Amino acid sequence: MKLLSLFIALSFASSFDSSKSLKDFRTVNLVSWCIVPYDAENRDPEARSKILEELGITKCAYD
């Protein structure tokens, strides 16, 4: 069983393309999530939107 697990892990590791996966973290792919509870400054929605725009984040999700 350990040998099978090792084989599976190695097969995934060899197919892992780090340059491709890093492209997933480009700013255009990022989504701001749940920022209201963690906003220590208690900004209004317009102020939060401005901050996200300055950071280059164009997507925001609200739960």
mmCIF file of the N, C-alpha and C atoms, coordinates in Angstrom:
data_MODEL
# 
_entry.id   MODEL 
# 
loop_
_atom_site.group_PDB 
_atom_site.id 
_atom_site.type_symbol 
_atom_site.label_atom_id 
_atom_site.label_alt_id 
_atom_site.label_comp_id 
_atom_site.label_asym_id 
_atom_site.label_entity_id 
_atom_site.label_seq_id 
_atom_site.pdbx_PDB_ins_code 
_atom_site.Cartn_x 
_atom_site.Cartn_y 
_atom_site.Cartn_z 
_atom_site.occupancy 
_atom_site.B_iso_or_equiv 
_atom_site.pdbx_formal_charge 
_atom_site.auth_seq_id 
_atom_site.auth_comp_id 
_atom_site.auth_asym_id 
_atom_site.auth_atom_id 
_atom_site.pdbx_PDB_model_num 
ATOM 1   N N  . MET A 1 1  ? 0.822   -1.187 0.000   1.00 0.00 ? 1  MET A N  1 
ATOM 2   C CA . MET A 1 1  ? 0.000   0.000  0.000   1.00 0.00 ? 1  MET A CA 1 
ATOM 3   C C  . MET A 1 1  ? 0.871   1.258  0.000   1.00 0.00 ? 1  MET A C  1 
ATOM 4   N N  . LYS A 1 2  ? 1.943   1.248  0.802   1.00 0.00 ? 2  LYS A N  1 
ATOM 5   C CA . LYS A 1 2  ? 2.837   2.406  0.834   1.00 0.00 ? 2  LYS A CA 1 
ATOM 6   C C  . LYS A 1 2  ? 3.498   2.614  -0.516  1.00 0.00 ? 2  LYS A C  1 
ATOM 7   N N  . LEU A 1 3  ? 3.855   1.528  -1.173  1.00 0.00 ? 3  LEU A N  1 
ATOM 8   C CA . LEU A 1 3  ? 4.490   1.635  -2.483  1.00 0.00 ? 3  LEU A CA 1 
ATOM 9   C C  . LEU A 1 3  ? 3.529   2.226  -3.497  1.00 0.00 ? 3  LEU A C  1 
ATOM 10  N N  . LEU A 1 4  ? 2.276   1.837  -3.444  1.00 0.00 ? 4  LEU A N  1 
ATOM 11  C CA . LEU A 1 4  ? 1.266   2.379  -4.346  1.00 0.00 ? 4  LEU A CA 1 
ATOM 12  C C  . LEU A 1 4  ? 1.072   3.864  -4.091  1.00 0.00 ? 4  LEU A C  1 
ATOM 13  N N  . SER A 1 5  ? 1.016   4.255  -2.831  1.00 0.00 ? 5  SER A N  1 
ATOM 14  C CA . SER A 1 5  ? 0.874   5.673  -2.486  1.00 0.00 ? 5  SER A CA 1 
ATOM 15  C C  . SER A 1 5  ? 2.061   6.477  -2.991  1.00 0.00 ? 5  SER A C  1 
ATOM 16  N N  . LEU A 1 6  ? 3.250   5.933  -2.829  1.00 0.00 ? 6  LEU A N  1 
ATOM 17  C CA . LEU A 1 6  ? 4.450   6.606  -3.310  1.00 0.00 ? 6  LEU A CA 1 
ATOM 18  C C  . LEU A 1 6  ? 4.414   6.751  -4.830  1.00 0.00 ? 6  LEU A C  1 
ATOM 19  N N  . PHE A 1 7  ? 4.003   5.712  -5.523  1.00 0.00 ? 7  PHE A N  1 
ATOM 20  C CA . PHE A 1 7  ? 3.917   5.754  -6.974  1.00 0.00 ? 7  PHE A CA 1 
ATOM 21  C C  . PHE A 1 7  ? 2.932   6.822  -7.438  1.00 0.00 ? 7  PHE A C  1 
ATOM 22  N N  . ILE A 1 8  ? 1.782   6.891  -6.786  1.00 0.00 ? 8  ILE A N  1 
ATOM 23  C CA . ILE A 1 8  ? 0.772   7.898  -7.152  1.00 0.00 ? 8  ILE A CA 1 
ATOM 24  C C  . ILE A 1 8  ? 1.312   9.299  -6.892  1.00 0.00 ? 8  ILE A C  1 
ATOM 25  N N  . ALA A 1 9  ? 1.937   9.496  -5.747  1.00 0.00 ? 9  ALA A N  1 
ATOM 26  C CA . ALA A 1 9  ? 2.489   10.813 -5.426  1.00 0.00 ? 9  ALA A CA 1 
ATOM 27  C C  . ALA A 1 9  ? 3.557   11.224 -6.430  1.00 0.00 ? 9  ALA A C  1 
ATOM 28  N N  . LEU A 1 10 ? 4.427   10.305 -6.799  1.00 0.00 ? 10 LEU A N  1 
ATOM 29  C CA . LEU A 1 10 ? 5.487   10.621 -7.752  1.00 0.00 ? 10 LEU A CA 1 
ATOM 30  C C  . LEU A 1 10 ? 4.929   10.893 -9.146  1.00 0.00 ? 10 LEU A C  1 
ATOM 31  N N  . SER A 1 11 ? 3.887   10.189 -9.525  1.00 0.00 ? 11 SER A N  1 
ATOM 32  C CA . SER A 1 11 ? 3.321   10.418 -10.853 1.00 0.00 ? 11 SER A CA 1 
ATOM 33  C C  . SER A 1 11 ? 2.673   11.796 -10.931 1.00 0.00 ? 11 SER A C  1 
ATOM 34  N N  . PHE A 1 12 ? 2.035   12.235 -9.842  1.00 0.00 ? 12 PHE A N  1 
ATOM 35  C CA . PHE A 1 12 ? 1.472   13.577 -9.832  1.00 0.00 ? 12 PHE A CA 1 
ATOM 36  C C  . PHE A 1 12 ? 2.572   14.626 -9.785  1.00 0.00 ? 12 PHE A C  1 
ATOM 37  N N  . ALA A 1 13 ? 3.603   14.388 -9.032  1.00 0.00 ? 13 ALA A N  1 
ATOM 38  C CA . ALA A 1 13 ? 4.696   15.351 -8.915  1.00 0.00 ? 13 ALA A CA 1 
ATOM 39  C C  . ALA A 1 13 ? 5.400   15.549 -10.245 1.00 0.00 ? 13 ALA A C  1 
ATOM 40  N N  . SER A 1 14 ? 5.554   14.502 -11.010 1.00 0.00 ? 14 SER A N  1 
ATOM 41  C CA . SER A 1 14 ? 6.244   14.643 -12.290 1.00 0.00 ? 14 SER A CA 1 
ATOM 42  C C  . SER A 1 14 ? 5.403   15.388 -13.309 1.00 0.00 ? 14 SER A C  1 
ATOM 43  N N  . SER A 1 15 ? 4.076   15.366 -13.153 1.00 0.00 ? 15 SER A N  1 
ATOM 44  C CA . SER A 1 15 ? 3.221   16.074 -14.103 1.00 0.00 ? 15 SER A CA 1 
ATOM 45  C C  . SER A 1 15 ? 2.919   17.494 -13.646 1.00 0.00 ? 15 SER A C  1 
ATOM 46  N N  . PHE A 1 16 ? 3.402   17.872 -12.478 1.00 0.00 ? 16 PHE A N  1 
ATOM 47  C CA . PHE A 1 16 ? 3.143   19.205 -11.942 1.00 0.00 ? 16 PHE A CA 1 
ATOM 48  C C  . PHE A 1 16 ? 3.994   20.233 -12.661 1.00 0.00 ? 16 PHE A C  1 
ATOM 49  N N  . ASP A 1 17 ? 3.360   21.204 -13.237 1.00 0.00 ? 17 ASP A N  1 
ATOM 50  C CA . ASP A 1 17 ? 4.052   22.285 -13.950 1.00 0.00 ? 17 ASP A CA 1 
ATOM 51  C C  . ASP A 1 17 ? 3.909   23.555 -13.121 1.00 0.00 ? 17 ASP A C  1 
ATOM 52  N N  . SER A 1 18 ? 4.948   23.912 -12.382 1.00 0.00 ? 18 SER A N  1 
ATOM 53  C CA . SER A 1 18 ? 4.853   25.043 -11.468 1.00 0.00 ? 18 SER A CA 1 
ATOM 54  C C  . SER A 1 18 ? 4.599   26.349 -12.195 1.00 0.00 ? 18 SER A C  1 
ATOM 55  N N  . SER A 1 19 ? 5.120   26.525 -13.396 1.00 0.00 ? 19 SER A N  1 
ATOM 56  C CA . SER A 1 19 ? 4.889   27.779 -14.108 1.00 0.00 ? 19 SER A CA 1 
ATOM 57  C C  . SER A 1 19 ? 3.425   27.918 -14.481 1.00 0.00 ? 19 SER A C  1 
ATOM 58  N N  . LYS A 1 20 ? 2.769   26.812 -14.786 1.00 0.00 ? 20 LYS A N  1 
ATOM 59  C CA . LYS A 1 20 ? 1.347   26.859 -15.118 1.00 0.00 ? 20 LYS A CA 1 
ATOM 60  C C  . LYS A 1 20 ? 0.520   27.153 -13.873 1.00 0.00 ? 20 LYS A C  1 
ATOM 61  N N  . SER A 1 21 ? 0.834   26.508 -12.762 1.00 0.00 ? 21 SER A N  1 
ATOM 62  C CA . SER A 1 21 ? 0.036   26.705 -11.555 1.00 0.00 ? 21 SER A CA 1 
ATOM 63  C C  . SER A 1 21 ? 0.199   28.124 -11.001 1.00 0.00 ? 21 SER A C  1 
ATOM 64  N N  . LEU A 1 22 ? 1.349   28.725 -11.163 1.00 0.00 ? 22 LEU A N  1 
ATOM 65  C CA . LEU A 1 22 ? 1.539   30.095 -10.695 1.00 0.00 ? 22 LEU A CA 1 
ATOM 66  C C  . LEU A 1 22 ? 0.684   31.073 -11.482 1.00 0.00 ? 22 LEU A C  1 
ATOM 67  N N  . LYS A 1 23 ? 0.380   30.752 -12.731 1.00 0.00 ? 23 LYS A N  1 
ATOM 68  C CA . LYS A 1 23 ? -0.483  31.612 -13.538 1.00 0.00 ? 23 LYS A CA 1 
ATOM 69  C C  . LYS A 1 23 ? -1.884  31.676 -12.949 1.00 0.00 ? 23 LYS A C  1 
ATOM 70  N N  . ASP A 1 24 ? -2.275  30.642 -12.207 1.00 0.00 ? 24 ASP A N  1 
ATOM 71  C CA . ASP A 1 24 ? -3.589  30.636 -11.575 1.00 0.00 ? 24 ASP A CA 1 
ATOM 72  C C  . ASP A 1 24 ? -3.713  31.719 -10.508 1.00 0.00 ? 24 ASP A C  1 
ATOM 73  N N  . PHE A 1 25 ? -2.588  32.171 -9.986  1.00 0.00 ? 25 PHE A N  1 
ATOM 74  C CA . PHE A 1 25 ? -2.598  33.164 -8.924  1.00 0.00 ? 25 PHE A CA 1 
ATOM 75  C C  . PHE A 1 25 ? -2.380  34.586 -9.426  1.00 0.00 ? 25 PHE A C  1 
ATOM 76  N N  . ARG A 1 26 ? -2.553  34.793 -10.724 1.00 0.00 ? 26 ARG A N  1 
ATOM 77  C CA . ARG A 1 26 ? -2.468  36.158 -11.251 1.00 0.00 ? 26 ARG A CA 1 
ATOM 78  C C  . ARG A 1 26 ? -3.596  36.998 -10.659 1.00 0.00 ? 26 ARG A C  1 
ATOM 79  N N  . THR A 1 27 ? -3.386  38.288 -10.581 1.00 0.00 ? 27 THR A N  1 
ATOM 80  C CA . THR A 1 27 ? -4.361  39.190 -9.975  1.00 0.00 ? 27 THR A CA 1 
ATOM 81  C C  . THR A 1 27 ? -5.730  39.070 -10.625 1.00 0.00 ? 27 THR A C  1 
ATOM 82  N N  . VAL A 1 28 ? -5.788  38.852 -11.937 1.00 0.00 ? 28 VAL A N  1 
ATOM 83  C CA . VAL A 1 28 ? -7.082  38.770 -12.620 1.00 0.00 ? 28 VAL A CA 1 
ATOM 84  C C  . VAL A 1 28 ? -7.891  37.555 -12.168 1.00 0.00 ? 28 VAL A C  1 
ATOM 85  N N  . ASN A 1 29 ? -7.242  36.569 -11.570 1.00 0.00 ? 29 ASN A N  1 
ATOM 86  C CA . ASN A 1 29 ? -7.935  35.371 -11.098 1.00 0.00 ? 29 ASN A CA 1 
ATOM 87  C C  . ASN A 1 29 ? -8.309  35.435 -9.616  1.00 0.00 ? 29 ASN A C  1 
ATOM 88  N N  . LEU A 1 30 ? -7.831  36.446 -8.913  1.00 0.00 ? 30 LEU A N  1 
ATOM 89  C CA . LEU A 1 30 ? -8.083  36.519 -7.470  1.00 0.00 ? 30 LEU A CA 1 
ATOM 90  C C  . LEU A 1 30 ? -9.469  37.081 -7.173  1.00 0.00 ? 30 LEU A C  1 
ATOM 91  N N  . VAL A 1 31 ? -10.076 36.573 -6.119  1.00 0.00 ? 31 VAL A N  1 
ATOM 92  C CA . VAL A 1 31 ? -11.385 37.046 -5.672  1.00 0.00 ? 31 VAL A CA 1 
ATOM 93  C C  . VAL A 1 31 ? -11.266 37.411 -4.195  1.00 0.00 ? 31 VAL A C  1 
ATOM 94  N N  . SER A 1 32 ? -11.629 38.628 -3.877  1.00 0.00 ? 32 SER A N  1 
ATOM 95  C CA . SER A 1 32 ? -11.655 39.041 -2.484  1.00 0.00 ? 32 SER A CA 1 
ATOM 96  C C  . SER A 1 32 ? -12.838 38.345 -1.824  1.00 0.00 ? 32 SER A C  1 
ATOM 97  N N  . TRP A 1 33 ? -12.604 37.722 -0.666  1.00 0.00 ? 33 TRP A N  1 
ATOM 98  C CA . TRP A 1 33 ? -13.644 36.935 -0.035  1.00 0.00 ? 33 TRP A CA 1 
ATOM 99  C C  . TRP A 1 33 ? -13.770 37.306 1.429   1.00 0.00 ? 33 TRP A C  1 
ATOM 100 N N  . CYS A 1 34 ? -14.952 37.645 1.839   1.00 0.00 ? 34 CYS A N  1 
ATOM 101 C CA . CYS A 1 34 ? -15.275 37.831 3.257   1.00 0.00 ? 34 CYS A CA 1 
ATOM 102 C C  . CYS A 1 34 ? -14.390 38.901 3.913   1.00 0.00 ? 34 CYS A C  1 
ATOM 103 N N  . ILE A 1 35 ? -14.315 40.069 3.296   1.00 0.00 ? 35 ILE A N  1 
ATOM 104 C CA . ILE A 1 35 ? -13.451 41.114 3.853   1.00 0.00 ? 35 ILE A CA 1 
ATOM 105 C C  . ILE A 1 35 ? -14.152 41.945 4.915   1.00 0.00 ? 35 ILE A C  1 
ATOM 106 N N  . VAL A 1 36 ? -15.481 41.956 4.937   1.00 0.00 ? 36 VAL A N  1 
ATOM 107 C CA . VAL A 1 36 ? -16.205 42.802 5.873   1.00 0.00 ? 36 VAL A CA 1 
ATOM 108 C C  . VAL A 1 36 ? -15.878 42.478 7.330   1.00 0.00 ? 36 VAL A C  1 
ATOM 109 N N  . PRO A 1 37 ? -15.934 41.212 7.756   1.00 0.00 ? 37 PRO A N  1 
ATOM 110 C CA . PRO A 1 37 ? -15.663 40.929 9.176   1.00 0.00 ? 37 PRO A CA 1 
ATOM 111 C C  . PRO A 1 37 ? -14.224 41.194 9.593   1.00 0.00 ? 37 PRO A C  1 
ATOM 112 N N  . TYR A 1 38 ? -13.310 41.228 8.626   1.00 0.00 ? 38 TYR A N  1 
ATOM 113 C CA . TYR A 1 38 ? -11.898 41.405 8.951   1.00 0.00 ? 38 TYR A CA 1 
ATOM 114 C C  . TYR A 1 38 ? -11.401 42.827 8.702   1.00 0.00 ? 38 TYR A C  1 
ATOM 115 N N  . ASP A 1 39 ? -12.298 43.726 8.384   1.00 0.00 ? 39 ASP A N  1 
ATOM 116 C CA . ASP A 1 39 ? -11.928 45.114 8.118   1.00 0.00 ? 39 ASP A CA 1 
ATOM 117 C C  . ASP A 1 39 ? -11.906 45.873 9.442   1.00 0.00 ? 39 ASP A C  1 
ATOM 118 N N  . ALA A 1 40 ? -10.725 46.028 10.008  1.00 0.00 ? 40 ALA A N  1 
ATOM 119 C CA . ALA A 1 40 ? -10.581 46.684 11.314  1.00 0.00 ? 40 ALA A CA 1 
ATOM 120 C C  . ALA A 1 40 ? -10.969 48.156 11.264  1.00 0.00 ? 40 ALA A C  1 
ATOM 121 N N  . GLU A 1 41 ? -10.918 48.756 10.076  1.00 0.00 ? 41 GLU A N  1 
ATOM 122 C CA . GLU A 1 41 ? -11.242 50.175 9.933   1.00 0.00 ? 41 GLU A CA 1 
ATOM 123 C C  . GLU A 1 41 ? -12.746 50.414 9.753   1.00 0.00 ? 41 GLU A C  1 
ATOM 124 N N  . ASN A 1 42 ? -13.519 49.343 9.608   1.00 0.00 ? 42 ASN A N  1 
ATOM 125 C CA . ASN A 1 42 ? -14.972 49.457 9.388   1.00 0.00 ? 42 ASN A CA 1 
ATOM 126 C C  . ASN A 1 42 ? -15.318 50.389 8.228   1.00 0.00 ? 42 ASN A C  1 
ATOM 127 N N  . ARG A 1 43 ? -14.647 50.184 7.106   1.00 0.00 ? 43 ARG A N  1 
ATOM 128 C CA . ARG A 1 43 ? -14.888 51.002 5.913   1.00 0.00 ? 43 ARG A CA 1 
ATOM 129 C C  . ARG A 1 43 ? -16.269 50.712 5.343   1.00 0.00 ? 43 ARG A C  1 
ATOM 130 N N  . ASP A 1 44 ? -16.781 51.676 4.583   1.00 0.00 ? 44 ASP A N  1 
ATOM 131 C CA . ASP A 1 44 ? -18.037 51.436 3.879   1.00 0.00 ? 44 ASP A CA 1 
ATOM 132 C C  . ASP A 1 44 ? -17.727 50.694 2.573   1.00 0.00 ? 44 ASP A C  1 
ATOM 133 N N  . PRO A 1 45 ? -18.750 50.155 1.914   1.00 0.00 ? 45 PRO A N  1 
ATOM 134 C CA . PRO A 1 45 ? -18.510 49.377 0.696   1.00 0.00 ? 45 PRO A CA 1 
ATOM 135 C C  . PRO A 1 45 ? -17.731 50.126 -0.386  1.00 0.00 ? 45 PRO A C  1 
ATOM 136 N N  . GLU A 1 46 ? -17.976 51.420 -0.515  1.00 0.00 ? 46 GLU A N  1 
ATOM 137 C CA . GLU A 1 46 ? -17.269 52.207 -1.529  1.00 0.00 ? 46 GLU A CA 1 
ATOM 138 C C  . GLU A 1 46 ? -15.773 52.280 -1.225  1.00 0.00 ? 46 GLU A C  1 
ATOM 139 N N  . ALA A 1 47 ? -15.416 52.449 0.036   1.00 0.00 ? 47 ALA A N  1 
ATOM 140 C CA . ALA A 1 47 ? -14.005 52.514 0.423   1.00 0.00 ? 47 ALA A CA 1 
ATOM 141 C C  . ALA A 1 47 ? -13.324 51.167 0.214   1.00 0.00 ? 47 ALA A C  1 
ATOM 142 N N  . ARG A 1 48 ? -14.019 50.074 0.540   1.00 0.00 ? 48 ARG A N  1 
ATOM 143 C CA . ARG A 1 48 ? -13.450 48.747 0.309   1.00 0.00 ? 48 ARG A CA 1 
ATOM 144 C C  . ARG A 1 48 ? -13.243 48.500 -1.182  1.00 0.00 ? 48 ARG A C  1 
ATOM 145 N N  . SER A 1 49 ? -14.205 48.919 -1.969  1.00 0.00 ? 49 SER A N  1 
ATOM 146 C CA . SER A 1 49 ? -14.103 48.769 -3.422  1.00 0.00 ? 49 SER A CA 1 
ATOM 147 C C  . SER A 1 49 ? -12.898 49.520 -3.967  1.00 0.00 ? 49 SER A C  1 
ATOM 148 N N  . LYS A 1 50 ? -12.655 50.700 -3.449  1.00 0.00 ? 50 LYS A N  1 
ATOM 149 C CA . LYS A 1 50 ? -11.506 51.499 -3.892  1.00 0.00 ? 50 LYS A CA 1 
ATOM 150 C C  . LYS A 1 50 ? -10.187 50.791 -3.554  1.00 0.00 ? 50 LYS A C  1 
ATOM 151 N N  . ILE A 1 51 ? -10.101 50.208 -2.371  1.00 0.00 ? 51 ILE A N  1 
ATOM 152 C CA . ILE A 1 51 ? -8.891  49.480 -1.969  1.00 0.00 ? 51 ILE A CA 1 
ATOM 153 C C  . ILE A 1 51 ? -8.654  48.291 -2.892  1.00 0.00 ? 51 ILE A C  1 
ATOM 154 N N  . LEU A 1 52 ? -9.717  47.530 -3.172  1.00 0.00 ? 52 LEU A N  1 
ATOM 155 C CA . LEU A 1 52 ? -9.569  46.383 -4.072  1.00 0.00 ? 52 LEU A CA 1 
ATOM 156 C C  . LEU A 1 52 ? -9.123  46.835 -5.458  1.00 0.00 ? 52 LEU A C  1 
ATOM 157 N N  . GLU A 1 53 ? -9.678  47.940 -5.922  1.00 0.00 ? 53 GLU A N  1 
ATOM 158 C CA . GLU A 1 53 ? -9.282  48.478 -7.236  1.00 0.00 ? 53 GLU A CA 1 
ATOM 159 C C  . GLU A 1 53 ? -7.805  48.847 -7.244  1.00 0.00 ? 53 GLU A C  1 
ATOM 160 N N  . GLU A 1 54 ? -7.330  49.458 -6.180  1.00 0.00 ? 54 GLU A N  1 
ATOM 161 C CA . GLU A 1 54 ? -5.914  49.828 -6.084  1.00 0.00 ? 54 GLU A CA 1 
ATOM 162 C C  . GLU A 1 54 ? -5.008  48.591 -6.082  1.00 0.00 ? 54 GLU A C  1 
ATOM 163 N N  . LEU A 1 55 ? -5.507  47.495 -5.521  1.00 0.00 ? 55 LEU A N  1 
ATOM 164 C CA . LEU A 1 55 ? -4.746  46.246 -5.493  1.00 0.00 ? 55 LEU A CA 1 
ATOM 165 C C  . LEU A 1 55 ? -4.843  45.477 -6.799  1.00 0.00 ? 55 LEU A C  1 
ATOM 166 N N  . GLY A 1 56 ? -5.737  45.909 -7.681  1.00 0.00 ? 56 GLY A N  1 
ATOM 167 C CA . GLY A 1 56 ? -5.912  45.234 -8.963  1.00 0.00 ? 56 GLY A CA 1 
ATOM 168 C C  . GLY A 1 56 ? -6.851  44.043 -8.889  1.00 0.00 ? 56 GLY A C  1 
ATOM 169 N N  . ILE A 1 57 ? -7.591  43.920 -7.796  1.00 0.00 ? 57 ILE A N  1 
ATOM 170 C CA . ILE A 1 57 ? -8.545  42.828 -7.641  1.00 0.00 ? 57 ILE A CA 1 
ATOM 171 C C  . ILE A 1 57 ? -9.898  43.308 -8.150  1.00 0.00 ? 57 ILE A C  1 
ATOM 172 N N  . THR A 1 58 ? -10.409 42.611 -9.158  1.00 0.00 ? 58 THR A N  1 
ATOM 173 C CA . THR A 1 58 ? -11.638 43.065 -9.808  1.00 0.00 ? 58 THR A CA 1 
ATOM 174 C C  . THR A 1 58 ? -12.861 42.255 -9.412  1.00 0.00 ? 58 THR A C  1 
ATOM 175 N N  . LYS A 1 59 ? -12.669 41.231 -8.590  1.00 0.00 ? 59 LYS A N  1 
ATOM 176 C CA . LYS A 1 59 ? -13.785 40.372 -8.201  1.00 0.00 ? 59 LYS A CA 1 
ATOM 177 C C  . LYS A 1 59 ? -13.907 40.362 -6.684  1.00 0.00 ? 59 LYS A C  1 
ATOM 178 N N  . CYS A 1 60 ? -15.150 40.415 -6.209  1.00 0.00 ? 60 CYS A N  1 
ATOM 179 C CA . CYS A 1 60 ? -15.396 40.397 -4.777  1.00 0.00 ? 60 CYS A CA 1 
ATOM 180 C C  . CYS A 1 60 ? -16.572 39.471 -4.519  1.00 0.00 ? 60 CYS A C  1 
ATOM 181 N N  . ALA A 1 61 ? -16.448 38.591 -3.540  1.00 0.00 ? 61 ALA A N  1 
ATOM 182 C CA . ALA A 1 61 ? -17.531 37.703 -3.156  1.00 0.00 ? 61 ALA A CA 1 
ATOM 183 C C  . ALA A 1 61 ? -17.991 38.080 -1.761  1.00 0.00 ? 61 ALA A C  1 
ATOM 184 N N  . TYR A 1 62 ? -19.263 37.939 -1.533  1.00 0.00 ? 62 TYR A N  1 
ATOM 185 C CA . TYR A 1 62 ? -19.819 38.275 -0.219  1.00 0.00 ? 62 TYR A CA 1 
ATOM 186 C C  . TYR A 1 62 ? -20.619 37.086 0.260   1.00 0.00 ? 62 TYR A C  1 
ATOM 187 N N  . ASP A 1 63 ? -20.398 36.682 1.493   1.00 0.00 ? 63 ASP A N  1 
ATOM 188 C CA . ASP A 1 63 ? -21.131 35.516 1.994   1.00 0.00 ? 63 ASP A CA 1 
ATOM 189 C C  . ASP A 1 63 ? -22.294 35.890 2.838   1.00 0.00 ? 63 ASP A C  1 
# 
